[in-house]
């Protein structure tokens, strides 16, 4: 039996739509919806909806918003009592094809050496275009496979060997759960935990694959879209998380090169996000410093970067 984990935070509409699609899904699985301390009526709405479903599913209320990684880990620790042979992390803003899980399980059963697999993830708004078909780890980063490609143009083979599977829909063998019931690093409140996971699994020699015939749809960026400073904050958080992880998995010399290349590249993105050249330079310098001094991205960092924007207040000093 596979245990599905869905994290909800003030997103009942998406979560209910996801659950409705899972009710049509075939196979032996249970669902735990972990509510990350929602401040709206999500818990009541989801609980009421679950009561109407012919689905083995339950709500796990968490006392506060722990973020994506910790929320998933807490749900995994809770769900171990069911003794699942695997866990499937699934974003709440996804909807699935009825046979998606059977296709995943069929591949897993025939290839037990491959302990991490994922489905083909297409855009919900354009269902024949690929959002994620996994990726390849490259020096200091990762490269997406077939991003924005039409499904009809995808080579006819399955699975696709990859070295990165998106945390949006990631199926992991239960043997990968540590003794504390954790799968993901808890150093990141949101973002890059799946990149760290991929590097850790590569270090352990684990194999990954994307099963082409297993298909789900993603309403891309729902969490980030709730933020008022989403664009700049998202980009900065992305680069910072990537560099913090690189510092752990690459040698000091390699990390120095990765940091140089990344901060140089980041300036162009910061200008696209609305900064002038001076501000982009300042923020790239801050990124280089943070990459060496920060060990993760906390909830407070997330708030200051994506919501109130105060993380970037220093950029306007001296403008008056």
Residue pairs with C-beta under 8 A, 6 or more apart in sequence:
1 28
1 29
1 30
1 82
1 83
1 84
1 85
2 27
2 28
2 29
2 30
2 84
2 85
2 86
2 87
2 88
2 101
2 105
2 171
3 29
3 30
3 31
3 32
3 76
3 79
3 82
3 84
3 86
3 87
3 88
4 22
4 29
4 30
4 31
4 32
4 87
4 88
4 90
5 31
5 32
5 34
5 72
5 75
5 76
5 79
5 87
5 88
5 89
5 90
6 15
6 18
6 19
6 31
6 32
6 33
6 34
6 90
6 91
6 92
7 33
7 34
7 36
7 68
7 71
7 72
7 75
7 91
7 92
8 15
8 33
8 34
8 35
8 36
8 38
8 42
8 46
8 92
9 35
9 36
9 37
9 38
9 42
9 65
9 71
9 223
10 38
10 39
10 40
10 42
10 226
11 38
11 42
11 92
11 93
11 222
12 38
12 40
12 41
12 42
12 45
12 46
14 92
14 93
14 219
14 222
15 33
15 42
15 46
15 92
16 45
16 46
16 49
17 95
18 90
18 91
18 92
18 93
18 94
18 95
18 96
19 31
19 33
19 46
19 49
19 50
19 53
19 55
19 57
20 95
21 94
21 95
21 96
22 31
22 55
22 57
22 96
23 53
23 54
23 55
24 98
25 96
25 97
25 98
25 99
25 100
25 101
26 98
26 99
26 101
26 102
27 101
27 102
27 105
29 56
29 88
29 101
30 56
30 57
30 79
30 82
30 84
31 55
31 56
31 57
31 58
32 57
32 58
32 59
32 60
32 75
32 78
32 79
33 46
33 50
33 57
33 58
33 59
33 60
33 92
34 60
34 62
34 71
34 72
34 74
34 75
34 78
35 42
35 43
35 46
35 59
35 60
35 61
35 62
36 62
36 64
36 65
36 66
36 67
36 71
37 62
37 63
37 64
37 65
37 66
38 65
43 59
43 61
46 59
47 59
50 57
50 58
50 59
60 74
60 75
60 78
62 71
62 74
65 71
65 299
66 74
67 188
67 189
67 190
67 299
67 302
68 167
68 184
68 188
68 189
68 190
68 191
68 193
69 184
69 185
69 186
69 187
69 188
69 189
69 193
70 186
70 189
72 89
72 183
72 184
73 181
73 182
73 183
73 184
73 186
76 87
76 177
76 181
76 182
76 183
77 180
77 181
77 182
79 87
80 177
80 181
84 174
85 173
85 174
86 108
86 171
86 172
86 173
86 174
87 171
87 172
87 174
87 177
87 183
88 101
88 104
88 169
88 170
88 171
88 172
89 167
89 169
89 170
89 171
89 172
89 183
90 96
90 168
90 169
90 216
91 167
91 168
91 169
91 218
91 222
92 222
93 124
93 218
93 219
93 220
93 222
93 223
94 121
94 124
94 168
94 169
94 216
94 217
94 218
94 219
95 124
95 216
95 217
96 119
96 215
96 216
96 217
97 214
97 215
97 216
99 214
100 119
100 214
100 215
100 216
101 214
103 119
103 211
103 213
103 214
104 117
104 118
104 119
104 171
104 211
104 214
107 114
107 117
107 158
107 159
107 209
107 211
107 214
108 114
108 117
108 171
108 173
111 159
111 209
113 207
114 159
114 207
114 208
114 209
115 172
115 173
115 175
115 176
115 206
115 207
116 165
116 170
116 171
116 172
116 173
116 176
116 201
116 206
116 207
116 208
116 209
117 159
117 165
117 171
117 208
117 209
117 210
117 211
118 132
118 134
118 165
118 166
118 169
118 170
118 171
118 208
118 209
118 210
118 211
119 169
119 210
119 211
119 214
119 215
119 216
120 130
120 132
120 133
120 151
120 154
120 210
120 211
120 212
120 213
120 214
120 215
120 216
121 130
121 131
121 132
121 133
121 166
121 168
121 169
121 215
121 216
121 217
121 218
122 128
122 129
122 130
122 131
122 151
122 215
122 216
122 217
122 218
123 129
123 130
123 131
123 217
123 218
123 220
124 217
124 218
124 219
124 220
125 219
127 217
128 150
128 151
128 152
129 148
129 149
129 150
129 151
130 146
130 147
130 148
130 149
130 150
130 151
130 154
131 147
131 148
131 218
131 220
132 144
132 147
132 166
132 168
132 218
133 144
133 145
133 146
133 147
133 149
133 154
133 160
133 162
133 210
133 212
134 144
134 145
134 160
134 162
134 164
134 165
134 166
134 208
134 209
134 210
135 142
135 143
135 144
135 145
135 162
135 163
135 164
135 166
136 142
136 143
136 145
136 162
136 163
136 164
137 163
137 164
137 198
137 199
137 202
139 254
139 258
140 242
140 246
140 250
140 254
140 257
140 258
140 261
140 262
141 242
141 258
141 262
142 163
142 164
142 195
142 198
145 160
145 162
145 210
146 154
154 212
157 212
158 211
158 212
158 213
159 209
159 210
159 211
159 212
160 209
160 210
160 212
161 207
161 208
161 209
162 208
162 209
162 210
163 198
163 202
163 208
164 194
164 195
164 198
164 208
165 194
165 198
165 208
165 210
166 194
167 184
167 193
167 194
167 197
168 218
169 216
169 218
170 194
170 197
172 183
176 183
176 201
176 206
177 183
183 197
184 193
184 194
184 196
184 197
185 193
185 196
185 197
185 200
185 296
186 296
187 193
187 196
187 244
187 295
187 296
187 297
188 196
188 241
188 244
188 296
188 297
189 296
189 297
189 298
189 299
189 301
189 302
190 223
190 237
190 297
190 302
191 237
191 238
191 241
191 297
192 238
192 241
192 242
192 244
192 245
192 297
195 241
195 242
195 245
196 245
196 248
196 249
198 208
199 245
199 248
199 249
200 249
201 208
203 249
221 230
224 230
224 234
224 306
227 233
227 234
227 306
227 307
228 306
228 307
228 308
228 309
229 305
229 306
229 307
229 308
229 309
229 312
230 306
231 273
231 274
232 270
232 273
232 274
232 275
232 305
232 309
232 312
233 305
233 306
233 307
233 309
233 311
233 312
234 306
235 266
235 269
235 270
235 273
236 266
236 270
236 283
236 287
236 305
236 311
236 312
237 297
237 301
237 302
237 305
237 306
239 262
239 263
239 266
239 269
239 287
240 287
240 290
240 291
240 294
240 297
241 297
242 262
243 255
243 258
243 259
243 262
243 287
243 290
243 291
244 291
244 294
244 295
244 296
244 297
246 254
246 255
246 258
246 259
247 255
247 291
247 292
250 258
259 288
259 291
259 292
262 287
262 291
263 284
263 285
263 287
263 288
263 291
264 284
266 280
266 283
266 284
266 287
267 280
267 281
267 283
267 284
268 280
270 279
270 280
270 283
270 284
271 277
271 280
275 283
275 315
279 315
279 316
282 314
282 315
283 312
283 315
286 314
294 301
297 305
301 311
304 310
304 311
305 311
305 312
